[in-house]
Amino acid sequence: MYARDNVADASDLQQQLPGEREVEASVEMLRMLADGTRLRLMWLLINGEHDVSALVTAVGAARPAVSQHLGKLRLAGLVSVRREGRRVLYRCRDGHVRRLVAETLHAAAHRVTGAPEHD
């Protein structure tokens, strides 16, 4: 048996690829998470709603910077906003985003600590 006998042809592989719009949306989501402050904000937001003041205190960044990051995350569709009187509360948009953020940070923790990987 030759190695090429087990290889799907290029057209079969192309049919397995996600569509261009899905790839573009995924790249944008990952680009938003590729910033340390935004990733920290998302970690906080996957566990509940928070206002800007609480997030500023938690991440130790300037209020204008946190507001800008939250605006970018909102435009990218990763966070949603709810008003409660004068307060604006931010939260992670949905379960897919929560799992993406959590899995990214858990995988990084395994790499940093040397813990065995999961299948």
N, CA, C and O atoms as CSV, one atom per row, in Angstrom:
chain,resi,resn,atom,element,x,y,z
A,1,MET,N,N,0.847,-1.171,0.000
A,1,MET,CA,C,0.000,0.000,0.000
A,1,MET,C,C,0.894,1.237,0.000
A,1,MET,O,O,1.893,1.301,0.717
A,2,TYR,N,N,0.525,2.190,-0.797
A,2,TYR,CA,C,1.276,3.433,-0.905
A,2,TYR,C,C,0.631,4.514,-0.045
A,2,TYR,O,O,-0.575,4.485,0.198
A,3,ALA,N,N,1.435,5.462,0.413
A,3,ALA,CA,C,0.918,6.547,1.253
A,3,ALA,C,C,-0.170,7.329,0.536
A,3,ALA,O,O,-1.136,7.776,1.154
A,4,ARG,N,N,-0.008,7.491,-0.774
A,4,ARG,CA,C,-0.994,8.287,-1.515
A,4,ARG,C,C,-2.367,7.626,-1.565
A,4,ARG,O,O,-3.362,8.293,-1.848
A,5,ASP,N,N,-2.434,6.304,-1.291
A,5,ASP,CA,C,-3.715,5.609,-1.287
A,5,ASP,C,C,-4.616,6.072,-0.142
A,5,ASP,O,O,-5.838,5.950,-0.233
A,6,ASN,N,N,-4.028,6.602,0.937
A,6,ASN,CA,C,-4.791,7.039,2.108
A,6,ASN,C,C,-5.081,8.531,2.105
A,6,ASN,O,O,-5.658,9.050,3.060
A,7,VAL,N,N,-4.700,9.206,1.075
A,7,VAL,CA,C,-4.842,10.655,1.031
A,7,VAL,C,C,-6.051,11.027,0.176
A,7,VAL,O,O,-6.191,10.578,-0.962
A,8,ALA,N,N,-6.918,11.857,0.751
A,8,ALA,CA,C,-8.066,12.339,-0.021
A,8,ALA,C,C,-7.558,13.282,-1.105
A,8,ALA,O,O,-6.529,13.938,-0.943
A,9,ASP,N,N,-8.295,13.339,-2.213
A,9,ASP,CA,C,-7.827,14.271,-3.244
A,9,ASP,C,C,-8.197,15.698,-2.872
A,9,ASP,O,O,-9.022,15.920,-1.986
A,10,ALA,N,N,-7.589,16.657,-3.544
A,10,ALA,CA,C,-7.713,18.072,-3.178
A,10,ALA,C,C,-9.155,18.551,-3.180
A,10,ALA,O,O,-9.537,19.349,-2.324
A,11,SER,N,N,-9.962,18.082,-4.119
A,11,SER,CA,C,-11.347,18.564,-4.164
A,11,SER,C,C,-12.137,18.062,-2.947
A,11,SER,O,O,-13.004,18.774,-2.441
A,12,ASP,N,N,-11.843,16.843,-2.476
A,12,ASP,CA,C,-12.501,16.343,-1.264
A,12,ASP,C,C,-12.124,17.209,-0.063
A,12,ASP,O,O,-12.973,17.542,0.764
A,13,LEU,N,N,-10.855,17.567,0.023
A,13,LEU,CA,C,-10.397,18.398,1.129
A,13,LEU,C,C,-11.006,19.794,1.060
A,13,LEU,O,O,-11.376,20.358,2.090
A,14,GLN,N,N,-11.114,20.350,-0.129
A,14,GLN,CA,C,-11.699,21.686,-0.282
A,14,GLN,C,C,-13.145,21.707,0.178
A,14,GLN,O,O,-13.598,22.707,0.734
A,15,GLN,N,N,-13.877,20.626,-0.042
A,15,GLN,CA,C,-15.275,20.569,0.381
A,15,GLN,C,C,-15.406,20.541,1.901
A,15,GLN,O,O,-16.450,20.904,2.442
A,16,GLN,N,N,-14.349,20.111,2.588
A,16,GLN,CA,C,-14.375,20.063,4.047
A,16,GLN,C,C,-14.075,21.416,4.681
A,16,GLN,O,O,-14.330,21.613,5.869
A,17,LEU,N,N,-13.540,22.342,3.905
A,17,LEU,CA,C,-13.172,23.648,4.441
A,17,LEU,C,C,-14.398,24.471,4.811
A,17,LEU,O,O,-15.427,24.385,4.141
A,18,PRO,N,N,-14.296,25.277,5.885
A,18,PRO,CA,C,-15.404,26.202,6.187
A,18,PRO,C,C,-15.481,27.279,5.105
A,18,PRO,O,O,-14.517,27.516,4.377
A,19,GLY,N,N,-16.632,27.917,5.015
A,19,GLY,CA,C,-16.826,28.969,4.029
A,19,GLY,C,C,-16.002,30.212,4.340
A,19,GLY,O,O,-15.544,30.409,5.465
A,20,GLU,N,N,-15.827,31.026,3.343
A,20,GLU,CA,C,-15.001,32.236,3.478
A,20,GLU,C,C,-15.527,33.173,4.560
A,20,GLU,O,O,-14.745,33.745,5.319
A,21,ARG,N,N,-16.839,33.333,4.633
A,21,ARG,CA,C,-17.413,34.229,5.650
A,21,ARG,C,C,-17.153,33.712,7.062
A,21,ARG,O,O,-16.872,34.495,7.970
A,22,GLU,N,N,-17.245,32.401,7.249
A,22,GLU,CA,C,-16.967,31.811,8.560
A,22,GLU,C,C,-15.499,31.995,8.934
A,22,GLU,O,O,-15.179,32.302,10.082
A,23,VAL,N,N,-14.616,31.807,7.966
A,23,VAL,CA,C,-13.188,31.982,8.235
A,23,VAL,C,C,-12.888,33.437,8.592
A,23,VAL,O,O,-12.156,33.701,9.546
A,24,GLU,N,N,-13.442,34.375,7.840
A,24,GLU,CA,C,-13.217,35.796,8.133
A,24,GLU,C,C,-13.740,36.169,9.519
A,24,GLU,O,O,-13.074,36.889,10.263
A,25,ALA,N,N,-14.927,35.679,9.863
A,25,ALA,CA,C,-15.493,35.975,11.186
A,25,ALA,C,C,-14.634,35.353,12.292
A,25,ALA,O,O,-14.422,35.972,13.335
A,26,SER,N,N,-14.148,34.152,12.068
A,26,SER,CA,C,-13.284,33.489,13.052
A,26,SER,C,C,-11.977,34.234,13.248
A,26,SER,O,O,-11.518,34.411,14.376
A,27,VAL,N,N,-11.379,34.671,12.150
A,27,VAL,CA,C,-10.128,35.424,12.231
A,27,VAL,C,C,-10.337,36.718,13.015
A,27,VAL,O,O,-9.490,37.100,13.823
A,28,GLU,N,N,-11.451,37.383,12.778
A,28,GLU,CA,C,-11.746,38.629,13.499
A,28,GLU,C,C,-11.931,38.364,14.994
A,28,GLU,O,O,-11.440,39.126,15.828
A,29,MET,N,N,-12.629,37.298,15.325
A,29,MET,CA,C,-12.826,36.963,16.739
A,29,MET,C,C,-11.481,36.666,17.407
A,29,MET,O,O,-11.207,37.160,18.501
A,30,LEU,N,N,-10.660,35.877,16.761
A,30,LEU,CA,C,-9.358,35.537,17.328
A,30,LEU,C,C,-8.454,36.763,17.412
A,30,LEU,O,O,-7.672,36.893,18.354
A,31,ARG,N,N,-8.555,37.651,16.444
A,31,ARG,CA,C,-7.766,38.885,16.480
A,31,ARG,C,C,-8.149,39.719,17.702
A,31,ARG,O,O,-7.283,40.308,18.348
A,32,MET,N,N,-9.431,39.770,18.017
A,32,MET,CA,C,-9.880,40.526,19.189
A,32,MET,C,C,-9.350,39.906,20.482
A,32,MET,O,O,-9.059,40.624,21.438
A,33,LEU,N,N,-9.225,38.603,20.516
A,33,LEU,CA,C,-8.746,37.917,21.716
A,33,LEU,C,C,-7.220,37.905,21.816
A,33,LEU,O,O,-6.671,37.481,22.833
A,34,ALA,N,N,-6.541,38.361,20.782
A,34,ALA,CA,C,-5.079,38.327,20.742
A,34,ALA,C,C,-4.446,39.506,21.470
A,34,ALA,O,O,-3.248,39.748,21.322
A,35,ASP,N,N,-5.213,40.229,22.237
A,35,ASP,CA,C,-4.712,41.340,23.043
A,35,ASP,C,C,-4.892,40.959,24.516
A,35,ASP,O,O,-5.971,40.522,24.919
A,36,GLY,N,N,-3.849,41.122,25.306
A,36,GLY,CA,C,-3.893,40.709,26.704
A,36,GLY,C,C,-5.001,41.353,27.515
A,36,GLY,O,O,-5.677,40.679,28.293
A,37,THR,N,N,-5.192,42.650,27.339
A,37,THR,CA,C,-6.242,43.332,28.105
A,37,THR,C,C,-7.618,42.833,27.694
A,37,THR,O,O,-8.471,42.584,28.546
A,38,ARG,N,N,-7.836,42.689,26.397
A,38,ARG,CA,C,-9.145,42.203,25.938
A,38,ARG,C,C,-9.396,40.771,26.401
A,38,ARG,O,O,-10.521,40.427,26.765
A,39,LEU,N,N,-8.362,39.937,26.392
A,39,LEU,CA,C,-8.537,38.558,26.853
A,39,LEU,C,C,-8.861,38.534,28.346
A,39,LEU,O,O,-9.701,37.747,28.782
A,40,ARG,N,N,-8.211,39.377,29.124
A,40,ARG,CA,C,-8.531,39.465,30.558
A,40,ARG,C,C,-9.966,39.950,30.765
A,40,ARG,O,O,-10.688,39.422,31.611
A,41,LEU,N,N,-10.372,40.944,29.999
A,41,LEU,CA,C,-11.748,41.433,30.095
A,41,LEU,C,C,-12.740,40.322,29.760
A,41,LEU,O,O,-13.743,40.139,30.450
A,42,MET,N,N,-12.450,39.593,28.702
A,42,MET,CA,C,-13.353,38.512,28.303
A,42,MET,C,C,-13.415,37.433,29.374
A,42,MET,O,O,-14.482,36.867,29.614
A,43,TRP,N,N,-12.286,37.138,30.024
A,43,TRP,CA,C,-12.292,36.150,31.099
A,43,TRP,C,C,-13.241,36.572,32.213
A,43,TRP,O,O,-13.987,35.754,32.751
A,44,LEU,N,N,-13.205,37.845,32.550
A,44,LEU,CA,C,-14.112,38.349,33.582
A,44,LEU,C,C,-15.565,38.296,33.117
A,44,LEU,O,O,-16.466,37.991,33.898
A,45,LEU,N,N,-15.781,38.595,31.842
A,45,LEU,CA,C,-17.142,38.677,31.317
A,45,LEU,C,C,-17.765,37.314,31.051
A,45,LEU,O,O,-18.987,37.216,30.941
A,46,ILE,N,N,-16.964,36.265,30.945
A,46,ILE,CA,C,-17.579,34.942,30.768
A,46,ILE,C,C,-18.184,34.452,32.079
A,46,ILE,O,O,-18.974,33.508,32.098
A,47,ASN,N,N,-17.803,35.102,33.167
A,47,ASN,CA,C,-18.300,34.683,34.477
A,47,ASN,C,C,-19.374,35.604,35.041
A,47,ASN,O,O,-19.800,35.420,36.181
A,48,GLY,N,N,-19.821,36.591,34.267
A,48,GLY,CA,C,-20.894,37.454,34.741
A,48,GLY,C,C,-20.847,38.831,34.123
A,48,GLY,O,O,-19.938,39.166,33.363
A,49,GLU,N,N,-21.851,39.625,34.466
A,49,GLU,CA,C,-21.950,40.999,33.979
A,49,GLU,C,C,-21.139,41.932,34.873
A,49,GLU,O,O,-21.084,41.771,36.093
A,50,HIS,N,N,-20.512,42.910,34.227
A,50,HIS,CA,C,-19.735,43.897,34.974
A,50,HIS,C,C,-19.833,45.249,34.291
A,50,HIS,O,O,-19.981,45.335,33.072
A,51,ASP,N,N,-19.748,46.309,35.096
A,51,ASP,CA,C,-19.705,47.651,34.514
A,51,ASP,C,C,-18.249,48.063,34.307
A,51,ASP,O,O,-17.329,47.390,34.771
A,52,VAL,N,N,-18.059,49.164,33.614
A,52,VAL,CA,C,-16.719,49.619,33.256
A,52,VAL,C,C,-15.871,49.862,34.505
A,52,VAL,O,O,-14.692,49.508,34.529
A,53,SER,N,N,-16.459,50.462,35.536
A,53,SER,CA,C,-15.689,50.757,36.750
A,53,SER,C,C,-15.104,49.496,37.364
A,53,SER,O,O,-13.930,49.476,37.733
A,54,ALA,N,N,-15.901,48.454,37.478
A,54,ALA,CA,C,-15.412,47.194,38.047
A,54,ALA,C,C,-14.328,46.587,37.171
A,54,ALA,O,O,-13.341,46.053,37.677
A,55,LEU,N,N,-14.507,46.669,35.866
A,55,LEU,CA,C,-13.522,46.105,34.944
A,55,LEU,C,C,-12.213,46.882,34.983
A,55,LEU,O,O,-11.136,46.289,34.919
A,56,VAL,N,N,-12.299,48.209,35.087
A,56,VAL,CA,C,-11.100,49.055,35.193
A,56,VAL,C,C,-10.298,48.640,36.419
A,56,VAL,O,O,-9.084,48.452,36.339
A,57,THR,N,N,-10.976,48.498,37.547
A,57,THR,CA,C,-10.309,48.119,38.789
A,57,THR,C,C,-9.684,46.725,38.667
A,57,THR,O,O,-8.553,46.507,39.101
A,58,ALA,N,N,-10.418,45.797,38.083
A,58,ALA,CA,C,-9.950,44.414,37.997
A,58,ALA,C,C,-8.725,44.259,37.105
A,58,ALA,O,O,-7.785,43.552,37.466
A,59,VAL,N,N,-8.724,44.911,35.941
A,59,VAL,CA,C,-7.600,44.712,35.011
A,59,VAL,C,C,-6.488,45.733,35.208
A,59,VAL,O,O,-5.397,45.573,34.661
A,60,GLY,N,N,-6.753,46.783,35.984
A,60,GLY,CA,C,-5.715,47.763,36.268
A,60,GLY,C,C,-5.314,48.618,35.086
A,60,GLY,O,O,-4.177,49.083,35.005
A,61,ALA,N,N,-6.238,48.826,34.175
A,61,ALA,CA,C,-5.976,49.672,33.008
A,61,ALA,C,C,-6.765,50.967,33.148
A,61,ALA,O,O,-7.695,51.060,33.950
A,62,ALA,N,N,-6.388,51.949,32.370
A,62,ALA,CA,C,-7.079,53.239,32.397
A,62,ALA,C,C,-8.499,53.084,31.851
A,62,ALA,O,O,-8.756,52.284,30.951
A,63,ARG,N,N,-9.404,53.865,32.416
A,63,ARG,CA,C,-10.810,53.805,32.006
A,63,ARG,C,C,-10.996,54.007,30.493
A,63,ARG,O,O,-11.734,53.241,29.875
A,64,PRO,N,N,-10.349,55.016,29.874
A,64,PRO,CA,C,-10.538,55.174,28.428
A,64,PRO,C,C,-10.071,53.948,27.636
A,64,PRO,O,O,-10.687,53.577,26.637
A,65,ALA,N,N,-8.985,53.328,28.085
A,65,ALA,CA,C,-8.480,52.136,27.384
A,65,ALA,C,C,-9.470,50.986,27.508
A,65,ALA,O,O,-9.756,50.299,26.527
A,66,VAL,N,N,-9.992,50.776,28.710
A,66,VAL,CA,C,-10.972,49.701,28.915
A,66,VAL,C,C,-12.221,49.965,28.086
A,66,VAL,O,O,-12.763,49.045,27.473
A,67,SER,N,N,-12.676,51.198,28.061
A,67,SER,CA,C,-13.853,51.544,27.256
A,67,SER,C,C,-13.614,51.265,25.777
A,67,SER,O,O,-14.492,50.743,25.090
A,68,GLN,N,N,-12.436,51.609,25.292
A,68,GLN,CA,C,-12.111,51.342,23.878
A,68,GLN,C,C,-12.083,49.844,23.599
A,68,GLN,O,O,-12.612,49.389,22.585
A,69,HIS,N,N,-11.469,49.083,24.491
A,69,HIS,CA,C,-11.425,47.627,24.309
A,69,HIS,C,C,-12.833,47.040,24.305
A,69,HIS,O,O,-13.152,46.190,23.474
A,70,LEU,N,N,-13.670,47.492,25.229
A,70,LEU,CA,C,-15.046,46.997,25.280
A,70,LEU,C,C,-15.807,47.359,24.005
A,70,LEU,O,O,-16.603,46.562,23.508
A,71,GLY,N,N,-15.567,48.542,23.486
A,71,GLY,CA,C,-16.203,48.943,22.230
A,71,GLY,C,C,-15.799,48.032,21.080
A,71,GLY,O,O,-16.635,47.637,20.267
A,72,LYS,N,N,-14.520,47.701,21.017
A,72,LYS,CA,C,-14.043,46.796,19.958
A,72,LYS,C,C,-14.640,45.405,20.118
A,72,LYS,O,O,-15.057,44.782,19.141
A,73,LEU,N,N,-14.679,44.922,21.358
A,73,LEU,CA,C,-15.257,43.603,21.602
A,73,LEU,C,C,-16.746,43.576,21.254
A,73,LEU,O,O,-17.263,42.573,20.761
A,74,ARG,N,N,-17.414,44.677,21.514
A,74,ARG,CA,C,-18.837,44.766,21.186
A,74,ARG,C,C,-19.042,44.773,19.666
A,74,ARG,O,O,-19.900,44.061,19.144
A,75,LEU,N,N,-18.248,45.582,18.968
A,75,LEU,CA,C,-18.358,45.625,17.504
A,75,LEU,C,C,-18.043,44.277,16.865
A,75,LEU,O,O,-18.614,43.922,15.834
A,76,ALA,N,N,-17.133,43.533,17.483
A,76,ALA,CA,C,-16.772,42.216,16.967
A,76,ALA,C,C,-17.811,41.154,17.323
A,76,ALA,O,O,-17.708,40.011,16.878
A,77,GLY,N,N,-18.818,41.529,18.128
A,77,GLY,CA,C,-19.878,40.598,18.492
A,77,GLY,C,C,-19.511,39.644,19.612
A,77,GLY,O,O,-20.162,38.615,19.787
A,78,LEU,N,N,-18.475,39.972,20.372
A,78,LEU,CA,C,-18.064,39.093,21.461
A,78,LEU,C,C,-18.722,39.441,22.792
A,78,LEU,O,O,-18.842,38.581,23.664
A,79,VAL,N,N,-19.144,40.676,22.955
A,79,VAL,CA,C,-19.830,41.077,24.179
A,79,VAL,C,C,-21.146,41.766,23.827
A,79,VAL,O,O,-21.321,42.306,22.734
A,80,SER,N,N,-22.053,41.728,24.780
A,80,SER,CA,C,-23.306,42.462,24.631
A,80,SER,C,C,-23.440,43.403,25.814
A,80,SER,O,O,-22.740,43.278,26.819
A,81,VAL,N,N,-24.354,44.343,25.667
A,81,VAL,CA,C,-24.522,45.406,26.653
A,81,VAL,C,C,-25.961,45.435,27.128
A,81,VAL,O,O,-26.895,45.193,26.363
A,82,ARG,N,N,-26.118,45.736,28.412
A,82,ARG,CA,C,-27.445,45.903,28.989
A,82,ARG,C,C,-27.380,47.117,29.899
A,82,ARG,O,O,-26.451,47.268,30.692
A,83,ARG,N,N,-28.379,47.978,29.774
A,83,ARG,CA,C,-28.449,49.160,30.640
A,83,ARG,C,C,-29.275,48.844,31.877
A,83,ARG,O,O,-30.321,48.196,31.812
A,84,GLU,N,N,-28.772,49.321,32.994
A,84,GLU,CA,C,-29.489,49.208,34.265
A,84,GLU,C,C,-29.450,50.595,34.887
A,84,GLU,O,O,-28.505,50.939,35.597
A,85,GLY,N,N,-30.471,51.380,34.620
A,85,GLY,CA,C,-30.450,52.781,35.043
A,85,GLY,C,C,-29.353,53.512,34.287
A,85,GLY,O,O,-29.343,53.537,33.057
A,86,ARG,N,N,-28.433,54.103,35.028
A,86,ARG,CA,C,-27.322,54.826,34.396
A,86,ARG,C,C,-26.121,53.931,34.129
A,86,ARG,O,O,-25.194,54.315,33.416
A,87,ARG,N,N,-26.146,52.744,34.704
A,87,ARG,CA,C,-25.029,51.815,34.530
A,87,ARG,C,C,-25.161,51.047,33.223
A,87,ARG,O,O,-26.263,50.701,32.795
A,88,VAL,N,N,-24.029,50.790,32.605
A,88,VAL,CA,C,-23.967,49.942,31.419
A,88,VAL,C,C,-23.228,48.679,31.830
A,88,VAL,O,O,-22.085,48.729,32.285
A,89,LEU,N,N,-23.892,47.560,31.665
A,89,LEU,CA,C,-23.311,46.277,32.054
A,89,LEU,C,C,-22.912,45.485,30.812
A,89,LEU,O,O,-23.677,45.366,29.854
A,90,TYR,N,N,-21.715,44.957,30.853
A,90,TYR,CA,C,-21.188,44.163,29.752
A,90,TYR,C,C,-21.182,42.703,30.160
A,90,TYR,O,O,-20.993,42.368,31.329
A,91,ARG,N,N,-21.390,41.842,29.179
A,91,ARG,CA,C,-21.314,40.405,29.423
A,91,ARG,C,C,-20.872,39.708,28.140
A,91,ARG,O,O,-20.991,40.255,27.044
A,92,CYS,N,N,-20.371,38.516,28.300
A,92,CYS,CA,C,-19.982,37.702,27.154
A,92,CYS,C,C,-21.237,37.380,26.345
A,92,CYS,O,O,-22.294,37.101,26.912
A,93,ARG,N,N,-21.119,37.420,25.059
A,93,ARG,CA,C,-22.287,37.329,24.189
A,93,ARG,C,C,-23.012,35.985,24.263
A,93,ARG,O,O,-24.235,35.956,24.396
A,94,ASP,N,N,-22.280,34.875,24.180
A,94,ASP,CA,C,-22.965,33.577,24.158
A,94,ASP,C,C,-22.035,32.446,24.585
A,94,ASP,O,O,-20.859,32.657,24.883
A,95,GLY,N,N,-22.594,31.255,24.604
A,95,GLY,CA,C,-21.847,30.081,25.038
A,95,GLY,C,C,-20.664,29.739,24.162
A,95,GLY,O,O,-19.641,29.269,24.661
A,96,HIS,N,N,-20.782,29.964,22.861
A,96,HIS,CA,C,-19.652,29.688,21.964
A,96,HIS,C,C,-18.452,30.536,22.341
A,96,HIS,O,O,-17.330,30.037,22.429
A,97,VAL,N,N,-18.690,31.809,22.561
A,97,VAL,CA,C,-17.605,32.726,22.911
A,97,VAL,C,C,-17.049,32.371,24.287
A,97,VAL,O,O,-15.835,32.396,24.488
A,98,ARG,N,N,-17.923,32.041,25.229
A,98,ARG,CA,C,-17.460,31.635,26.570
A,98,ARG,C,C,-16.529,30.436,26.477
A,98,ARG,O,O,-15.465,30.416,27.097
A,99,ARG,N,N,-16.933,29.441,25.701
A,99,ARG,CA,C,-16.104,28.238,25.573
A,99,ARG,C,C,-14.795,28.534,24.848
A,99,ARG,O,O,-13.757,27.973,25.200
A,100,LEU,N,N,-14.827,29.404,23.844
A,100,LEU,CA,C,-13.610,29.775,23.125
A,100,LEU,C,C,-12.604,30.420,24.070
A,100,LEU,O,O,-11.430,30.052,24.079
A,101,VAL,N,N,-13.064,31.380,24.862
A,101,VAL,CA,C,-12.180,32.078,25.803
A,101,VAL,C,C,-11.661,31.100,26.855
A,101,VAL,O,O,-10.462,31.067,27.134
A,102,ALA,N,N,-12.549,30.314,27.432
A,102,ALA,CA,C,-12.153,29.380,28.484
A,102,ALA,C,C,-11.164,28.343,27.956
A,102,ALA,O,O,-10.151,28.071,28.601
A,103,GLU,N,N,-11.443,27.770,26.805
A,103,GLU,CA,C,-10.551,26.745,26.245
A,103,GLU,C,C,-9.185,27.317,25.884
A,103,GLU,O,O,-8.163,26.656,26.064
A,104,THR,N,N,-9.169,28.546,25.374
A,104,THR,CA,C,-7.898,29.190,25.046
A,104,THR,C,C,-7.039,29.343,26.299
A,104,THR,O,O,-5.852,29.014,26.291
A,105,LEU,N,N,-7.639,29.837,27.359
A,105,LEU,CA,C,-6.882,30.043,28.593
A,105,LEU,C,C,-6.540,28.734,29.288
A,105,LEU,O,O,-5.481,28.631,29.908
A,106,HIS,N,N,-7.398,27.742,29.203
A,106,HIS,CA,C,-7.078,26.439,29.793
A,106,HIS,C,C,-5.936,25.770,29.023
A,106,HIS,O,O,-5.043,25.178,29.630
A,107,ALA,N,N,-5.960,25.862,27.698
A,107,ALA,CA,C,-4.866,25.295,26.895
A,107,ALA,C,C,-3.547,25.988,27.222
A,107,ALA,O,O,-2.506,25.337,27.311
A,108,ALA,N,N,-3.591,27.300,27.399
A,108,ALA,CA,C,-2.386,28.048,27.765
A,108,ALA,C,C,-1.884,27.622,29.136
A,108,ALA,O,O,-0.677,27.500,29.342
A,109,ALA,N,N,-2.791,27.395,30.071
A,109,ALA,CA,C,-2.395,26.958,31.412
A,109,ALA,C,C,-1.689,25.609,31.345
A,109,ALA,O,O,-0.709,25.388,32.057
A,110,HIS,N,N,-2.175,24.708,30.500
A,110,HIS,CA,C,-1.516,23.416,30.327
A,110,HIS,C,C,-0.103,23.602,29.774
A,110,HIS,O,O,0.841,22.952,30.224
A,111,ARG,N,N,0.025,24.474,28.817
A,111,ARG,CA,C,1.343,24.722,28.223
A,111,ARG,C,C,2.298,25.306,29.261
A,111,ARG,O,O,3.452,24.888,29.350
A,112,VAL,N,N,1.820,26.267,30.043
A,112,VAL,CA,C,2.675,26.954,31.034
A,112,VAL,C,C,3.078,26.014,32.164
A,112,VAL,O,O,4.225,26.021,32.609
A,113,THR,N,N,2.116,25.197,32.627
A,113,THR,CA,C,2.390,24.334,33.775
A,113,THR,C,C,2.987,22.989,33.385
A,113,THR,O,O,3.525,22.276,34.233
A,114,GLY,N,N,2.895,22.644,32.114
A,114,GLY,CA,C,3.382,21.343,31.664
A,114,GLY,C,C,2.404,20.224,31.926
A,114,GLY,O,O,2.755,19.051,31.799
A,115,ALA,N,N,1.167,20.570,32.295
A,115,ALA,CA,C,0.140,19.552,32.515
A,115,ALA,C,C,-0.129,18.813,31.215
A,115,ALA,O,O,-0.010,19.401,30.140
A,116,PRO,N,N,-0.490,17.532,31.289
A,116,PRO,CA,C,-0.738,16.775,30.060
A,116,PRO,C,C,-1.935,17.337,29.289
A,116,PRO,O,O,-2.896,17.840,29.873
A,117,GLU,N,N,-1.849,17.237,27.997
A,117,GLU,CA,C,-2.934,17.707,27.111
A,117,GLU,C,C,-4.104,16.733,27.139
A,117,GLU,O,O,-3.934,15.561,27.475
A,118,HIS,N,N,-5.285,17.217,26.788
A,118,HIS,CA,C,-6.481,16.382,26.692
A,118,HIS,C,C,-6.712,16.026,25.243
A,118,HIS,O,O,-6.325,16.768,24.341
A,119,ASP,N,N,-7.342,14.888,25.022
A,119,ASP,CA,C,-7.745,14.512,23.656
A,119,ASP,C,C,-9.132,14.982,23.381
A,119,ASP,O,O,-9.653,14.763,22.287
